[in-house]
Amino acid sequence: MRVHVISDVHGRADALAAAGEGADALVCLGDLILFIDYADHGNGIFADLFGAERAAEFIGLRTAGRFDEARAMSARLWATLDGDPREHIERQVRAQYERLFAAMPAPAYLTYGNVDLPRLWADYARDGHRVLDGESVEIGGLRFGFVGGGLRTTYRTPYEISDEEYAAKVEAVGEVDVLCCHIPPAVPELLYDVVARRFERGSEATLELIRRTQPRYALFGHVHQPLHRRVRIGRTECVNVGHFRGRGVPFVLEW
């Protein structure tokens, strides 16, 4: 059995179309949407609406930790648009989802990332796409558990939830062979992004479940350039499957 695993697609419909080649199934751990591109300021929803120069300014403020100033700048820009800003965002998100789900191979098992809008996925998922969050499913004789979204941060991305809500989803998954989450377990080496030079949030609940149940694998994304991509906890191999937007190739799991 061969399964390809990806995360942090962020608009890469071109590479997504080939992500399942040679695999029995594709697993996608979320963050399909590209809101703002830290590597190329001309890409993403923010740049489409306000231009690359404004995107670069906004990124500079956030990178410097000046979040209040970034929010104030964002509010000024949104005020220049006609109508409700949420309508502008949703229109752009829907256009991205239409392209991405059309390119998504099947069969595919998906969960949400922290920048995704879960309420829209049902409008675009096709036959052969199964969305799971706080649920498990058998793939090739192994039990795969899925936990989507992220924990609350100063970035206020769309699908951030409370620690309690996230922990409840982890407990609902329970004992599995392969644990699939968008965010990593709370292990510092897995959370530090060496390019952004900051720690992302990881899940203590996920870490506790790994220690207690010892799945074969814990797979995740979210941290684009981690200090360590792999860490072993007991018998569990914890693996960051990679920043798919940047790499364009899946992580391969075979058994």
N, C-alpha and C positions, 0 to 999 in steps of 0.2 A: 504494500500500500504506500502510495506517495501523495502527500498533501503539501501544497505550497501555502505559505503564510506571509501576509503583508500587513503593514500598518502605516498610517500617516501618508496616505495617497496624495492629499492636497492638490487635487486637480489633474494628476497625471493620467488622463484617459488614454493617452497613446501607449504608455507602458502597461497599463492595466489590461488592455485587450489581449496581451500575450502572457499575462501573469500565470495563467492556468495551464499553459502548454506543457504536456508531458505529465500532468498531475491527475490523480483521480478526483481531487476536489481542491477548492481554494478556500482559505480562511482569511477573512479581512477584519482587522482589529480597529477599524474606524479612522476618523479624521479624513473624510473624503474631501471636504471643502477647503479651498484656499481663500482665506479672507485677506491676508497680507503676507507678502513674501520678503523675508528678512535677507535673502540672498540676491534677489532681483526685484527692486522696488517698483518696477513697472508691471508686475503681475499681481493678480488677486482682486477681490471685490473692492477693497479700499482704493487701490490705484485706478481701477476702472471708473470709479465714481469721482475721484478727486485729483487724479494724476500722480505720476511717480515722485515728483518733488514733494508734494504734501505727504505721501506715504513715507518717504525717507525721513522727513521731519518727525512724523509720528513714531516711527521705529526708533529714532534717536532718543526721543523722550522716554520711551518704554525701556530701552536698553540701559539708560542711565538711572532707572528706577524712579523717574519723575512721573508717577502714574496720575496724580491729580492734574498736572499740566497736560498730560496726554489726553485725559478725559475731557478737559476743558477745550482743548484744541478740536477734538473729535466733535464735541457738541456744537462748536461754532460752524464747523464744516457741514454737519447734518442740517443745521438751520438754514443753509443756503439752498437746499433742495426743496422742490415743491412737494407737498403732501407729507405723509407719515414716513419717517426714516425706515421703520420696520418693513414697509411695503417695498421700498427700494432694495433693502437687504434680501427680502424673501424672493423677489424677482430674480436677483442675481444668483441666489442659492439654488433656486429651482432650475435655472439654466445649467448650472454646474451638475446638479444631480441628474438631469436628463442625459447629459453626455456621459457621465460616469457609470450610471446603472446600465446604459445601453452597451458600454464597453465591458462591463463586469462579466467574467466567464460564469458558466454554470456547470456543475453544481457549486454553489458558494454558500458558506456559513459566515454571517456577518454580525458584528456588534458595533455599537456607536463609539465614536471618540468624543473628546470634550468640546470640539468645535462644531459638531454635527447638530442638526435639528431633527430629532427622532420623529416628530409628528409628521414630517414630510416623506419619510422613507417609503411608506406604504403606497404612495402615489407613483413611485418609480421602480420599485423592486419587481423583477420579472419572475416567471416560472423558473424554478431551480435556485432561487435566492431565498435563503432562510435566515431571518433576523432573530437573534437570541440575546437576551439580557437578563442575567440572574437565572439562567436556564442551562440545561445540559442536553447533549445529544450523542448518540453513538455514531462514530465514523470509523469504518473498517475494523470493528471489533474493539475499539478503544472509546472510553467515555471522555468527551470534550465538554468542559464547562466554560461559559461565557459571562463576563462581567464588563459592561460598557460604561462609558462616561469618565469623568474625572472628579476630583475633589475641589472644593471651593478655594479660589486663589484671588490675588489682587488683579488678575487679568480679566476676571468675570466673563469667561467664555460661555457659550450657550448651554452646554450640557455639563455643568458642574453641580454636584449634589452634596448634601451633608455627609459627614463621616458615618452617621447612623444609618442613613438610607443606603449608602454604599456597602456598609458592613452587612446589612440585611440581605443584599443581593449575593454577597460572597457566601453567607451561610446557606442561602437557598441553593447554591450550586453544590456545596458539600464536597464529598470525596469523589475525585475524578482522576483519570489518567493524565489528561492534559488540561491545564488551567489556562484559559485565554482571556486576557484583560487588555484594555487600552493602556492603562497606566501601570508602572512597575510596582512590585512590593517595596516597602519602605527600607531599602538597603542603600546607604549613601553612595556607594560606588556605582550603582545603577541609576541614580537620580541626578548626578552632576553632569551638566552639559558643558563640555570643554570649550566650545566655541562661544556660546552665549555667556559662559562663566557664571552660571547660577545653578542652584538646586531646584529641580521641579518637585512637585508633591507626589509622594508614593503612598501606598495603602498599608497601614498597620494590620488591617483585617486580612488582607491578602497574605501578608507575611506570616501571620499566625496560622492561617489555614494551611499554608505550605509546610510549616514546621509540624503541624499536627497530623496531616494526612499524607504528606510526602508523595505528591503526584510525580510521574516520570518527568514531565516538563511543566514549566510555567513560562508562557510566552506573552510578550507585551511589546509596546512601542513607546510613543509619546516623547521620550527624550531623544532628540534627533542625533546628537553627537555625544554619546555617553562616555564617561571615563572608562567603564568596563561594560562590554556587551554581554558577558556571560559570568554568572556566579553560581556556585553550587551550594545548596542548602540541604544538608543531609544527602539523600539520594536524588533530590530534585535539581535538575538543570534549569536554571533561570536564564532566559535568552531574550535580549532585545532583538526583534526580528528585522530591525533596520528601518531607516527613513526612506520609504518607497519613492517619495517624490525625488529625492536626491540620487538614489541608487538605481531605481527602476528594475530591480530584480528581487524575487521572493526568497524567503528562507525556506529551505527544503527539509521536510520531516518525512522519514521513511521507516517503515517497520514491516 
